[in-house]
Amino acid sequence: MAELLIAQARMESANTSTRQRRKAQQQRELGLPPTNGKRCFGYDRAYTSIVPEEAAVLREVRDRVFAGESLWSICGDLEARGVRGTQGNAWRPHILKRLLCSATITGEREHDGQRYAGAWTAILSPDDGRRLRLQLNKRPGGPRSAPARRYLLTGFVRCGRCGGRMAAHARSETNRAYVCQRAPGAVNCGSMSVRAESLEELVTAMLFVAVDDAGLVEAMRAKGDVDDGLLESVRRDEEALETLSRDYYVDQLVSRDEFLAARDGLAKRLEANRARLAKRDGRGVIGPYVEDGQTLAHAWAVGSLAWRRSVVGALLDRIEILPGKPGRRPFDPERVKPVWRY
């Protein structure tokens, strides 16, 4: 009797689970909103209307991510402005990333990699959602966060003698420098330094001049940084891969060999285009300022350190500091050799 009751309980539990999965799948196919009991940032609890203030924050964050600003910097700014989540908690990078990558804010539902069109109003477009996922997930398996930078050019400055990275060093509160430091096992020669303030001012001026260069647009187009339909190509390949899988697994319209041959080619091209798009979007920070150095100068004056570093990284590969003349001398701009990406 006990075994019979246990078997009946197990059968009923399995039936309940099957009914719940079918109900959830039906809700997704009908485009009904999620029913997890939590309010999504940007919407009211029933998904019948958009919260204008929260939607404006999401669109602002989208633009700042596309401009190359880090999630740490954005979360710090939201914290300073008193912008909180739906539970009243402060924003954290991993929470903000999960929201930006979710299908909900693009008016969709997602399950097992499949997306279903929702019946509620989207805050961001599906293309924006795709770009955000590509940009925020372009380093899978990497560290969740990077250490905060306090100097504009940390990681960009190289020693002209040994080629090693020059580290930021504060000799006093008013005397900062980039120094080639010797360390066990490192290649640094330890015989080069440059004043940080003077170097940063010179590099900033170089950036303003560089974006005014008429040849920058052609160079960006040659490297795929100007919109060339790459995002649309990614979207078409994703749809083609989904259709191909349905033709093989569900409708059985193609043979296994045909399926594998077509899938491998599509997957290879899709992965390459996703990598190109993620790399291009990472440099998209300079797009609005091409041939408009004055606008960049105005944005620079109010931009965060993280955003400024993204501008530097978009235009410069590295900055080499050449040896100077012996003796204590003032800052010499001739020692600075920028290596541009374009």
Backbone torsions as a table, in degrees:
resi	resn	phi	psi	omega
1	MET	NA	-42.1	179.6
2	ALA	-63.2	-43.0	178.8
3	GLU	-63.0	-37.8	179.0
4	LEU	-65.3	-43.4	179.6
5	LEU	-64.6	-40.1	178.8
6	ILE	-64.2	-42.9	179.1
7	ALA	-62.7	-41.6	177.9
8	GLN	-64.2	-38.7	179.6
9	ALA	-66.2	-40.9	178.3
10	ARG	-64.5	-42.4	179.8
11	MET	-63.3	-42.9	179.5
12	GLU	-66.3	-37.2	177.2
13	SER	-64.4	-41.5	178.3
14	ALA	-65.3	-41.3	178.5
15	ASN	-64.1	-40.6	178.3
16	THR	-63.0	-42.7	178.5
17	SER	-62.4	-41.4	178.8
18	THR	-64.2	-42.9	179.2
19	ARG	-63.3	-39.8	180.0
20	GLN	-66.3	-41.0	178.1
21	ARG	-64.9	-41.3	178.4
22	ARG	-64.3	-41.0	178.7
23	LYS	-63.7	-42.9	178.9
24	ALA	-64.1	-40.9	178.6
25	GLN	-65.6	-39.5	177.6
26	GLN	-62.9	-40.7	178.4
27	GLN	-64.2	-39.5	177.8
28	ARG	-64.8	-43.8	-178.7
29	GLU	-67.6	-29.7	177.1
30	LEU	-81.9	-6.9	179.1
31	GLY	77.8	22.6	179.2
32	LEU	-75.9	148.2	-177.6
33	PRO	-70.2	162.2	177.8
34	PRO	-60.0	151.1	-179.7
35	THR	-127.1	49.5	-179.0
36	ASN	-89.7	3.6	176.5
37	GLY	86.6	-9.5	-179.5
38	LYS	-105.6	143.9	178.1
39	ARG	-83.6	130.0	177.8
40	CYS	-80.2	136.3	178.7
41	PHE	-58.7	125.5	-179.4
42	GLY	108.5	-16.8	-177.9
43	TYR	-127.5	159.7	169.0
44	ASP	-77.5	175.5	-171.8
45	ARG	-65.9	-29.7	-177.8
46	ALA	-94.5	2.3	-179.4
47	TYR	60.4	26.3	179.2
48	THR	-88.6	-17.5	-179.6
49	SER	-152.4	158.1	178.5
50	ILE	-93.5	140.4	173.5
51	VAL	-84.5	108.9	-170.6
52	PRO	-56.8	-43.1	-177.4
53	GLU	-64.6	-41.7	-179.2
54	GLU	-72.2	-37.4	177.3
55	ALA	-63.6	-37.5	177.9
56	ALA	-63.8	-36.7	177.5
57	VAL	-65.1	-42.9	179.7
58	LEU	-63.0	-41.3	179.1
59	ARG	-68.1	-36.2	176.7
60	GLU	-64.6	-44.3	179.2
61	VAL	-63.2	-41.0	176.7
62	ARG	-56.4	-48.1	-178.6
63	ASP	-63.8	-37.3	-178.6
64	ARG	-71.7	-34.8	175.8
65	VAL	-67.2	-43.7	177.2
66	PHE	-62.2	-29.4	179.0
67	ALA	-79.5	-2.3	175.4
68	GLY	98.0	5.2	-178.5
69	GLU	-78.0	145.0	-177.3
70	SER	-79.2	156.7	178.0
71	LEU	-65.9	-32.0	176.8
72	TRP	-60.8	-45.9	-179.4
73	SER	-64.6	-41.7	-179.4
74	ILE	-66.0	-43.3	179.1
75	CYS	-62.6	-39.1	177.5
76	GLY	-62.7	-39.6	178.4
77	ASP	-67.7	-42.1	178.0
78	LEU	-63.0	-38.0	177.7
79	GLU	-63.6	-42.9	-179.9
80	ALA	-65.5	-30.7	-179.4
81	ARG	-87.1	-5.1	179.2
82	GLY	79.6	20.4	178.8
83	VAL	-83.1	121.7	-176.8
84	ARG	-119.3	165.2	177.0
85	GLY	-77.6	-176.1	-176.5
86	THR	-68.3	-22.6	178.2
87	GLN	-95.9	6.6	-179.9
88	GLY	82.0	10.7	-178.4
89	ASN	-92.0	153.8	176.9
90	ALA	-71.3	151.0	179.7
91	TRP	-74.1	140.6	173.7
92	ARG	-124.8	150.9	-174.8
93	PRO	-53.3	-44.0	-177.3
94	HIS	-68.9	-31.3	177.7
95	ILE	-72.0	-44.0	179.0
96	LEU	-63.8	-39.8	178.4
97	LYS	-62.6	-42.8	-179.8
98	ARG	-62.6	-38.3	178.9
99	LEU	-68.4	-44.1	-177.9
100	LEU	-66.5	-29.9	-179.0
101	CYS	-89.7	-3.7	-177.1
102	SER	-75.8	153.7	178.3
103	ALA	-79.5	-17.7	-173.9
104	THR	-61.4	-44.9	-175.0
105	ILE	-73.9	-9.6	174.5
106	THR	-101.7	14.3	177.2
107	GLY	73.2	34.0	-177.4
108	GLU	-136.5	166.4	169.6
109	ARG	-123.0	148.1	-176.3
110	GLU	-129.9	139.4	176.3
111	HIS	-154.3	124.1	179.3
112	ASP	53.4	41.2	178.1
113	GLY	80.6	-6.3	-179.9
114	GLN	-97.2	134.7	179.9
115	ARG	-109.2	140.9	-179.9
116	TYR	-124.9	135.4	179.6
117	ALA	-66.6	133.0	-179.4
118	GLY	-95.2	163.2	-179.2
119	ALA	-93.4	1.6	179.8
120	TRP	-100.4	165.8	-176.0
121	THR	-76.0	133.6	179.6
122	ALA	-82.3	142.5	174.4
123	ILE	-87.5	-42.3	175.9
124	LEU	-115.4	153.5	179.6
125	SER	-75.0	155.8	176.2
126	PRO	-57.6	-35.2	177.7
127	ASP	-65.5	-39.1	175.8
128	ASP	-62.9	-41.0	178.0
129	GLY	-62.8	-40.1	178.9
130	ARG	-65.0	-43.5	178.8
131	ARG	-63.2	-40.4	179.5
132	LEU	-63.5	-43.1	-179.4
133	ARG	-65.7	-40.2	178.5
134	LEU	-64.6	-40.3	-176.2
135	GLN	-76.1	-40.2	-176.2
136	LEU	-80.7	-19.2	-179.5
137	ASN	-111.5	22.2	-175.4
138	LYS	-77.6	-6.5	176.8
139	ARG	-124.5	64.6	179.8
140	PRO	-62.8	137.3	177.9
141	GLY	84.1	-4.5	-179.6
142	GLY	-82.2	-178.9	179.2
143	PRO	-64.2	145.5	-177.8
144	ARG	-69.0	-28.1	-178.9
145	SER	-149.6	156.2	178.4
146	ALA	-109.8	151.9	178.4
147	PRO	-62.1	143.8	-179.0
148	ALA	-65.9	139.5	179.4
149	ARG	-96.7	140.4	179.2
150	ARG	-112.9	-12.3	179.6
151	TYR	-116.6	145.3	-176.3
152	LEU	-63.2	-40.0	-169.2
153	LEU	-108.8	15.4	177.8
154	THR	-58.7	127.4	-179.5
155	GLY	92.9	-14.3	-179.1
156	PHE	-100.2	-23.9	-171.8
157	VAL	-86.9	131.5	179.9
158	ARG	-122.4	147.5	176.6
159	CYS	-75.7	131.8	180.0
160	GLY	-74.0	-12.9	179.0
161	ARG	-90.3	-53.1	-172.8
162	CYS	-106.7	-13.8	-179.3
163	GLY	81.5	1.5	-179.9
164	GLY	-76.4	162.2	177.5
165	ARG	-70.5	140.2	176.2
166	MET	-98.6	126.5	-175.0
167	ALA	-88.7	150.6	175.5
168	ALA	-75.0	138.0	-176.0
169	HIS	-145.5	129.3	178.5
170	ALA	-101.9	107.1	178.0
171	ARG	-74.9	-29.7	174.6
172	SER	-160.1	-179.4	-178.5
173	GLU	-64.6	-26.1	-177.2
174	THR	-113.6	6.1	-176.9
175	ASN	-131.9	94.3	179.3
176	ARG	-105.4	153.9	-177.7
177	ALA	-153.8	160.3	168.6
178	TYR	-106.8	124.7	-169.3
179	VAL	-126.6	138.8	171.0
180	CYS	-84.3	103.6	-174.3
181	GLN	-99.8	134.8	176.4
182	ARG	-82.1	142.0	178.3
183	ALA	-149.8	152.8	179.3
184	PRO	-58.1	127.3	178.8
185	GLY	84.0	-4.1	-179.0
186	ALA	-95.5	160.6	-178.7
187	VAL	-92.0	-4.3	-175.4
188	ASN	-61.5	139.7	-179.0
189	CYS	-84.9	-23.5	178.4
190	GLY	73.9	20.8	-175.8
191	SER	-124.2	26.3	-177.3
192	MET	-139.9	138.9	174.8
193	SER	-153.0	159.3	179.2
194	VAL	-151.4	144.8	179.9
195	ARG	-66.9	130.3	-174.9
196	ALA	-68.2	-45.9	-176.7
197	GLU	-59.8	-47.0	-178.6
198	SER	-65.6	-41.8	-180.0
199	LEU	-65.2	-44.0	-178.8
200	GLU	-65.1	-38.5	177.2
201	GLU	-64.6	-41.6	-179.8
202	LEU	-66.4	-45.2	-179.1
203	VAL	-64.3	-39.5	177.7
204	THR	-60.0	-45.3	177.7
205	ALA	-62.0	-37.7	178.0
206	MET	-63.1	-39.2	-179.0
207	LEU	-64.0	-43.1	-179.8
208	PHE	-62.3	-36.5	178.2
209	VAL	-73.1	-37.1	-175.5
210	ALA	-64.1	-40.6	-177.4
211	VAL	-70.9	-17.1	176.0
212	ASP	-83.5	-6.5	-178.2
213	ASP	-69.1	125.4	-177.6
214	ALA	-64.3	-24.9	-178.9
215	GLY	-79.4	-6.7	-176.6
216	LEU	-66.7	-41.0	-179.0
217	VAL	-61.0	-44.6	179.0
218	GLU	-63.3	-40.0	179.2
219	ALA	-66.4	-39.9	178.1
220	MET	-65.1	-41.7	179.6
221	ARG	-64.0	-37.5	179.9
222	ALA	-64.5	-30.0	-179.7
223	LYS	-97.2	4.7	176.5
224	GLY	83.0	22.0	-178.7
225	ASP	-89.4	-16.5	173.7
226	VAL	-91.3	144.0	-175.3
227	ASP	-53.6	116.4	-176.3
228	ASP	-126.0	23.7	179.0
229	GLY	81.4	11.5	-177.0
230	LEU	-65.3	-40.5	179.9
231	LEU	-63.5	-40.7	178.3
232	GLU	-65.7	-36.8	177.8
233	SER	-63.9	-41.1	176.6
234	VAL	-61.7	-43.8	-179.6
235	ARG	-62.7	-43.7	-179.9
236	ARG	-64.0	-41.4	179.9
237	ASP	-66.1	-37.3	177.3
238	GLU	-63.5	-42.5	178.8
239	GLU	-67.0	-39.1	179.4
240	ALA	-64.6	-39.8	179.5
241	LEU	-65.5	-38.7	178.2
242	GLU	-66.5	-43.2	178.8
243	THR	-63.6	-41.5	179.4
244	LEU	-61.7	-42.8	178.9
245	SER	-63.2	-40.6	178.5
246	ARG	-66.1	-39.0	179.4
247	ASP	-63.4	-32.0	-177.7
248	TYR	-88.2	-51.2	-172.7
249	TYR	-79.0	-35.6	-173.7
250	VAL	-100.1	-59.9	-173.8
251	ASP	-86.2	-16.5	178.9
252	GLN	54.0	49.4	-179.4
253	LEU	-91.3	-18.0	-179.2
254	VAL	-125.8	156.0	178.8
255	SER	-80.4	170.3	-179.3
256	ARG	-63.7	-42.4	179.7
257	ASP	-64.1	-41.8	177.6
258	GLU	-63.9	-40.9	-179.9
259	PHE	-63.3	-47.6	-177.7
260	LEU	-64.9	-40.7	-179.6
261	ALA	-64.3	-45.0	-179.6
262	ALA	-70.7	-38.8	-178.5
263	ARG	-64.6	-43.8	-177.6
264	ASP	-62.0	-43.1	179.2
265	GLY	-65.7	-42.8	179.0
266	LEU	-64.8	-46.2	-177.7
267	ALA	-63.2	-40.6	-179.8
268	LYS	-64.8	-45.3	179.0
269	ARG	-67.1	-38.9	-179.6
270	LEU	-64.2	-43.3	179.7
271	GLU	-64.3	-40.8	178.8
272	ALA	-65.5	-42.1	-179.9
273	ASN	-69.4	-35.3	176.0
274	ARG	-63.1	-42.3	178.4
275	ALA	-64.4	-42.0	178.0
276	ARG	-63.8	-41.2	-178.7
277	LEU	-67.3	-42.2	178.1
278	ALA	-62.4	-41.7	178.9
279	LYS	-67.0	-40.1	179.7
280	ARG	-66.4	-43.1	-179.7
281	ASP	-65.1	-30.0	177.0
282	GLY	-64.9	-26.1	177.7
283	ARG	-99.0	1.2	-177.1
284	GLY	-66.7	-4.9	-179.8
285	VAL	-60.0	-30.0	-175.9
286	ILE	-91.0	-5.1	-177.7
287	GLY	-53.6	-48.6	-177.7
288	PRO	-68.9	-10.8	-172.3
289	TYR	-113.6	5.6	179.3
290	VAL	-63.2	130.6	-177.2
291	GLU	61.0	27.7	178.7
292	ASP	-149.3	68.0	-178.0
293	GLY	-64.7	-28.3	-179.6
294	GLN	-66.2	-41.2	177.5
295	THR	-64.5	-38.8	177.0
296	LEU	-63.0	-38.9	179.3
297	ALA	-63.2	-40.0	178.1
298	HIS	-66.2	-42.8	179.3
299	ALA	-67.1	-34.7	179.6
300	TRP	-62.8	-36.7	-176.6
301	ALA	-64.5	-29.0	-177.0
302	VAL	-111.8	-4.9	-176.9
303	GLY	-75.8	156.6	178.4
304	SER	-75.9	166.3	178.6
305	LEU	-62.7	-39.1	-179.7
306	ALA	-63.1	-41.3	179.1
307	TRP	-67.2	-40.8	178.3
308	ARG	-61.5	-41.4	178.9
309	ARG	-64.5	-33.8	177.8
310	SER	-66.8	-34.4	176.6
311	VAL	-66.5	-43.9	178.1
312	VAL	-59.6	-46.8	-178.9
313	GLY	-66.9	-26.5	179.1
314	ALA	-71.9	-29.3	-175.2
315	LEU	-106.8	-31.4	-173.7
316	LEU	-113.9	136.4	172.5
317	ASP	-83.3	-42.9	177.4
318	ARG	-166.1	169.9	177.6
319	ILE	-128.2	115.0	-179.5
320	GLU	-93.5	134.4	178.0
321	ILE	-104.6	113.3	-177.3
322	LEU	-82.2	156.7	178.4
323	PRO	-61.7	143.1	177.6
324	GLY	-100.7	-179.1	178.6
325	LYS	-76.4	149.3	-178.5
326	PRO	-60.6	151.1	179.0
327	GLY	97.3	162.3	180.0
328	ARG	-79.2	114.6	-176.5
329	ARG	-131.7	160.3	176.7
330	PRO	-67.5	169.1	-178.8
331	PHE	-59.1	130.7	-178.2
332	ASP	-113.3	109.6	-179.6
333	PRO	-60.7	-22.4	-179.0
334	GLU	-66.7	-17.7	179.0
335	ARG	-76.9	-16.0	-173.4
336	VAL	-92.7	120.4	179.5
337	LYS	-120.7	100.6	179.0
338	PRO	-77.0	141.4	175.0
339	VAL	-114.0	107.1	-172.3
340	TRP	-84.1	154.8	175.6
341	ARG	-79.9	-18.9	-176.7
342	TYR	-117.9	NA	NA
